Amino acid sequence: MTGQRRTTALIGDDNRVVVGGKTLTWRTLHKLPQLPSPAAVLVDNGADALAAVRHHAVHGTELLVATSSRVDLAMREELGESGFAVVIAGGDEHSVTPAKLKRVEESGRVWLLTSGSTGRPKRIGHTLETLTTVRGKQQPRTWLVPYSPGTYAWWQVVTLSLTQADQGLVVIEPSELETWPMIAAEHGVTAASGTPTFWRQTIYRDTEALAKVPLEQITLGGEPVDQAILDRLQEIFPQARISWIYASSEVGASIVVHDGKAGFPKAWLDREPDPEGERPILSVDGDELVISSPHHGAGLEGAHRTGDRVEFVGDRVLITGRLDTDEINVGGSKVSAGLVRNVLMDHPAVAWARVFARKAPLVGRMVAAEVVLDNDLGPITDADLVQWCTNRLPDYGVPRRIRFLAEIPQKETLKSDV
């Protein structure tokens, strides 16, 4: 990927971009001063992030973009030692810490930081081409962008707008997350992608405001997707297409489901490659999901062990959580935290739940849970929820400690610890 940089005209350059209270286009975004390459551009707003992406798309530089809060001082040192100039973006001005290592740039390379769910974030290499997984012509849409800049989900929406005509963006800053439905309705957002936690929190805060957004396409991803949230969104938006996507920096967008059901069909496992070579190959080894994907990051060819645990329920394959945390061993009997969470989420008064292991005498571990209730449905006690689970789970899978939280917790990545 080294060599002379290209200069590219962008198909989506005239798409509308609403960011920072301004209605612009990609072409009229403010221009960052000339960026070095390779550069790690650290931002605290969506406008600077999009400006860095457009600069990269036009000039073919080597780029990593992330929020300043995700890249601590130690990681900035590591980036400098790996040949990146560290740029703190600030509108028309920015500060630059030169790279400590001089090396040849990888022209056209885009670097993503993993979510860090398995420890310290790692760098995964991509290009705009490998990040662009929607290639067929799309109907005109205006997309909500609530994700943190530089994450894989953020890049998915951004590349769609860059590479397709009539795909506008409405960027939501962290300070706007509580009121995003009002902003989205004002600007005519018709498509939105978010984590299950993002959607649950929005429903919990103001279902009436959410229902006023003219959504035609709703996408969920980034966390296990259960039937309860799919059904709730379908109730609010009966005419919308609701999809869930399994994607990661390592394997790209690998599973896309549009049938309104949690999980994916068991028949999708171990299929032959399609003639175009665009369809990922899905398999299960033990309890772990394994994916071979044409959308993989640089150097990640072949089968990739995802670290995500699956369960077979009827003719569906459910992704229940991380392999190292989802299985709870209660006195030798094993239960999936994700499946227990799904049972709790099926209760009409539960807005959100997290299930985890807690130390216990005699059996070593027991099942515990944190729950946020929908206060509009009357008082519910922990005994009510224990009884609900007792009627639906084996005894060892019933939560024995339930703690009620006042708010649904949400990280910068729009995820919670489920």
C-alpha positions in Angstrom: 0.0 0.0 0.0 3.0 2.3 -0.1 3.6 4.6 -3.0 2.2 7.8 -4.6 -0.9 9.2 -3.0 -4.1 9.4 -5.0 -6.5 12.3 -5.2 -10.1 11.1 -5.4 -13.5 12.7 -6.2 -16.1 11.5 -3.8 -19.6 10.3 -4.9 -21.1 11.5 -1.7 -19.5 14.9 -1.6 -22.8 16.7 -1.9 -24.7 14.6 0.6 -26.1 16.7 3.5 -24.2 16.6 6.8 -25.8 18.0 9.9 -23.1 18.4 12.6 -22.5 20.8 15.4 -25.8 22.6 14.8 -24.9 23.4 11.1 -26.3 22.0 7.9 -23.4 21.4 5.5 -22.2 18.9 2.9 -19.1 16.8 2.9 -17.7 19.3 0.4 -18.4 22.3 2.7 -17.1 20.8 5.9 -14.4 22.9 7.5 -11.0 22.0 6.2 -8.4 20.8 8.7 -4.9 22.3 8.1 -2.7 19.9 6.1 -2.4 16.7 8.1 0.8 14.7 8.3 0.8 11.1 7.3 0.7 8.7 9.1 -1.5 10.6 11.6 -3.5 9.7 14.6 -6.2 12.4 14.7 -7.8 12.7 18.2 -11.1 14.6 18.2 -13.7 15.8 20.7 -16.5 16.5 18.1 -18.0 15.0 15.0 -17.1 17.8 12.7 -13.4 17.4 13.2 -13.7 13.6 12.8 -15.6 13.9 9.5 -13.1 16.6 8.2 -10.2 14.2 8.9 -12.0 11.4 7.0 -12.7 13.5 4.0 -9.0 14.7 3.9 -8.0 11.0 4.0 -10.5 10.0 1.3 -9.3 12.8 -1.1 -5.6 12.5 -0.5 -5.1 8.8 0.4 -3.1 9.5 3.6 -2.6 7.0 6.4 -5.1 7.7 9.2 -6.3 6.7 12.6 -9.2 8.7 14.0 -10.5 8.4 17.6 -11.9 10.5 20.4 -9.3 12.0 22.7 -10.9 10.2 25.7 -10.2 6.7 24.2 -6.5 7.3 23.7 -4.6 7.8 26.9 -1.1 9.2 27.3 0.5 5.8 27.2 -1.3 4.9 24.0 -0.3 8.3 22.5 3.3 7.4 23.2 2.9 4.0 21.6 1.4 5.6 18.5 4.3 8.0 18.2 6.8 5.1 18.6 4.9 3.3 15.8 5.4 6.2 13.3 2.2 8.2 13.9 2.2 12.0 14.3 -0.4 12.6 17.0 -2.8 15.4 16.1 -5.2 17.0 18.6 -7.8 18.4 16.3 -9.4 21.7 17.2 -11.4 23.1 14.3 -9.2 25.4 12.2 -6.2 24.8 14.5 -4.6 21.7 15.8 -1.5 20.7 17.8 0.8 18.1 16.3 3.3 15.9 18.2 5.7 14.5 15.5 6.2 10.8 15.2 9.1 9.4 17.1 9.7 6.8 14.4 10.2 7.8 10.8 8.8 5.2 8.4 7.2 5.0 5.0 3.5 5.7 5.1 0.9 3.1 4.0 -1.0 5.2 1.6 -4.8 4.6 1.9 -4.5 2.7 5.1 -7.2 3.4 7.8 -6.6 2.2 11.3 -9.3 1.3 13.8 -9.0 0.7 17.5 -10.8 -2.3 18.8 -13.4 -1.8 21.5 -11.1 -3.1 24.2 -13.6 -5.6 25.5 -10.8 -8.2 25.8 -8.2 -5.8 27.3 -6.3 -2.8 25.9 -7.5 -1.7 22.5 -5.5 -3.0 19.5 -5.0 -1.4 16.1 -6.7 -3.1 13.1 -5.8 -2.1 9.6 -8.5 -1.4 6.9 -9.0 0.7 3.8 -12.1 2.7 2.8 -12.8 -0.2 0.4 -12.8 -2.9 3.1 -14.9 -0.6 5.4 -17.5 -0.1 2.7 -19.7 -3.2 2.9 -22.9 -1.7 1.4 -22.2 -1.5 -2.3 -25.5 -1.8 -4.1 -27.5 1.3 -4.9 -29.5 2.4 -1.9 -32.7 4.4 -1.7 -32.3 7.9 -0.4 -31.9 8.1 3.3 -30.8 10.4 6.1 -28.7 8.5 8.7 -28.3 9.1 12.4 -24.7 8.9 13.6 -24.7 8.5 17.4 -21.5 6.4 17.5 -18.2 7.5 18.9 -15.8 8.7 16.0 -13.4 6.0 14.8 -15.3 3.0 15.9 -16.2 0.3 13.3 -20.0 1.1 13.5 -19.2 4.8 13.0 -17.1 4.0 9.9 -19.9 1.9 8.5 -22.3 4.8 8.4 -19.6 7.3 7.3 -18.4 5.2 4.4 -21.9 4.7 3.2 -22.4 8.5 3.0 -19.0 9.0 1.4 -19.6 6.4 -1.4 -23.3 6.6 -2.2 -25.4 9.6 -3.4 -28.4 10.7 -1.3 -27.1 9.3 2.0 -27.2 12.2 4.4 -25.8 12.2 8.0 -27.1 13.8 11.2 -24.3 13.5 13.7 -25.2 13.3 17.4 -22.6 14.5 19.9 -22.4 12.9 23.4 -24.1 16.0 24.9 -27.1 15.4 22.6 -27.7 11.7 23.3 -30.6 12.4 25.7 -32.4 14.6 23.2 -31.4 12.9 19.9 -35.0 12.0 18.9 -35.9 15.7 18.8 -32.9 16.5 16.6 -33.6 13.5 14.4 -37.2 14.4 13.8 -36.2 18.0 13.0 -33.8 16.9 10.3 -35.9 14.1 8.9 -33.8 11.1 9.9 -35.1 8.0 8.2 -32.4 5.5 9.2 -30.6 4.9 12.5 -28.1 2.4 13.8 -27.3 1.9 17.5 -26.6 -0.7 20.1 -29.4 -2.5 22.0 -28.4 -0.4 25.0 -28.8 2.8 22.9 -32.3 1.8 21.8 -33.3 0.7 25.3 -32.1 3.9 26.9 -34.0 6.0 24.3 -37.2 4.0 24.9 -36.8 4.3 28.6 -36.3 8.0 28.5 -39.0 9.1 26.0 -40.9 6.6 23.8 -43.2 9.3 22.6 -40.4 11.5 21.3 -38.8 8.5 19.6 -42.0 7.6 17.8 -42.0 11.0 16.1 -38.8 10.2 14.2 -39.8 9.0 10.7 -37.6 5.9 10.7 -37.8 3.5 7.8 -34.6 1.5 8.7 -33.5 0.6 12.2 -30.2 -1.3 12.8 -28.9 -2.9 15.9 -25.4 -4.2 16.6 -22.4 -4.1 18.9 -24.0 -6.2 21.6 -26.1 -9.4 21.9 -29.5 -8.6 20.3 -32.5 -10.2 22.1 -36.1 -10.7 20.9 -37.5 -8.3 23.4 -35.8 -5.2 22.0 -36.6 -6.3 18.4 -40.2 -6.7 19.3 -40.4 -3.4 21.1 -38.9 -1.5 18.2 -41.3 -3.2 15.8 -44.2 -2.1 18.0 -43.1 1.5 17.9 -42.2 1.5 14.2 -44.5 -1.1 12.5 -43.6 0.0 9.0 -39.8 0.1 9.5 -37.3 -2.6 8.4 -35.5 -3.7 11.6 -32.1 -5.4 11.1 -29.4 -6.6 13.4 -25.7 -6.8 12.4 -22.8 -8.8 13.8 -19.6 -6.8 13.0 -16.2 -6.1 14.4 -13.0 -4.4 13.5 -11.4 -7.8 12.9 -14.0 -9.5 10.6 -16.1 -6.5 9.4 -19.9 -6.8 8.9 -20.3 -10.6 8.8 -23.9 -11.3 9.7 -26.9 -9.3 8.6 -30.4 -10.4 9.6 -33.6 -8.8 8.5 -36.3 -11.2 9.6 -37.1 -9.6 13.0 -35.8 -12.6 14.9 -33.0 -12.8 17.4 -30.0 -14.9 16.3 -29.4 -16.2 12.8 -30.6 -19.3 11.0 -28.7 -22.5 11.8 -28.7 -23.2 8.1 -26.2 -20.3 7.6 -23.5 -22.3 9.3 -20.8 -23.9 7.1 -22.3 -22.8 3.8 -20.2 -23.0 0.6 -18.7 -19.6 -0.4 -20.8 -17.6 -2.8 -19.4 -17.1 -6.4 -18.6 -13.5 -5.8 -16.7 -14.3 -2.6 -18.6 -11.6 -0.7 -20.3 -13.9 1.9 -18.5 -14.6 5.1 -18.3 -18.3 6.2 -19.8 -18.9 9.7 -19.0 -21.9 11.9 -19.1 -22.9 15.5 -16.2 -24.6 17.4 -17.3 -25.8 20.8 -19.4 -22.8 21.9 -17.4 -20.2 20.0 -18.4 -18.4 16.8 -15.7 -18.6 14.1 -15.8 -16.4 11.0 -13.9 -16.3 7.8 -14.7 -12.9 6.2 -13.8 -11.1 3.0 -14.2 -7.9 5.0 -11.4 -8.7 7.5 -8.8 -6.4 8.7 -5.3 -6.4 7.3 -3.4 -9.7 8.0 -6.5 -11.4 9.4 -7.2 -13.8 6.5 -8.8 -17.1 7.2 -10.8 -18.4 10.2 -11.1 -15.9 13.1 -12.1 -17.0 16.6 -14.4 -14.2 17.7 -14.4 -14.9 21.4 -18.2 -14.8 21.3 -20.3 -17.6 22.8 -23.3 -19.0 20.9 -26.3 -21.2 21.9 -28.6 -23.2 19.7 -32.3 -22.6 20.3 -34.5 -24.4 17.8 -33.3 -23.5 14.3 -31.6 -20.3 15.4 -28.0 -19.6 16.6 -28.1 -17.0 19.4 -25.0 -15.0 20.2 -25.2 -14.7 24.0 -22.1 -12.8 25.1 -18.3 -13.1 25.5 -16.9 -16.6 25.9 -15.0 -15.7 29.0 -17.9 -14.2 30.9 -21.1 -15.6 29.5 -20.9 -19.1 31.0 -21.7 -19.3 34.7 -20.8 -22.5 36.6 -23.2 -23.1 39.5 -22.0 -26.1 41.5 -21.1 -27.9 38.2 -24.2 -26.9 36.3 -23.6 -24.4 33.5 -25.9 -21.6 32.4 -25.6 -18.8 29.9 -25.7 -15.3 31.4 -27.1 -14.1 28.1 -30.0 -16.5 28.1 -30.9 -15.6 31.7 -30.7 -11.9 30.6 -33.1 -12.7 27.8 -35.6 -14.2 30.3 -35.4 -11.1 32.5 -35.8 -8.8 29.4 -38.9 -10.7 28.5 -40.6 -9.4 31.6 -42.8 -6.4 30.6 -41.6 -4.3 33.5 -37.8 -4.7 32.8 -36.2 -2.0 30.6 -32.6 -3.4 30.9 -30.7 -6.2 32.6 -27.2 -7.4 33.2 -26.5 -10.9 34.5 -23.2 -12.0 36.0 -21.6 -14.5 38.4 -21.2 -13.8 42.1 -19.2 -15.8 44.6 -21.4 -18.1 46.8 -20.7 -20.7 49.6 -21.0 -24.4 48.8 -21.7 -24.0 45.0 -18.8 -21.6 44.3 -20.8 -19.2 42.0 -24.4 -18.1 41.8 -26.3 -16.1 39.2 -26.9 -12.4 40.1 -28.4 -9.5 38.1 -28.7 -5.8 37.9 -32.0 -4.5 36.5 -33.6 -1.2 35.4 -37.4 -1.2 35.6 -39.9 0.6 33.4 -41.5 2.7 36.1 -44.7 3.2 34.1 -45.7 -0.4 34.7 -46.1 -0.3 38.5 -44.0 -1.5 41.4 -42.0 -4.7 40.9 -39.9 -6.4 43.6 -36.9 -8.7 43.3 -39.1 -11.6 44.5 -41.4 -11.0 41.5 -38.5 -11.3 39.1 -37.1 -14.4 40.9 -40.5 -16.0 40.5 -40.7 -15.0 36.9 -37.3 -16.7 36.3 -38.2 -19.7 38.4 -41.1 -20.4 36.0 -38.7 -20.3 33.0 -35.3 -21.5 34.0 -33.7 -24.4 35.8 -33.1 -23.8 39.5 -29.4 -23.2 39.1 -30.0 -20.5 36.4 -32.4 -18.3 38.6 -30.8 -15.1 39.8 -30.5 -15.2 43.6 -29.4 -11.6 44.0 -31.1 -8.8 42.0 -30.1 -5.1 42.4 -32.2 -2.3 40.9 -30.5 0.6 39.2 -32.0 4.0 38.6 -30.6 4.5 35.0 -29.5 2.3 32.2 -25.7 2.5 32.2 -24.1 3.4 28.9 -20.4 3.8 27.8 -18.9 6.1 25.2 -19.2 3.2 22.7 -23.0 3.2 23.4 -22.6 -0.2 25.0 -23.2 -1.4 28.6 -21.6 -4.3 30.4 -24.1 -7.0 29.5 
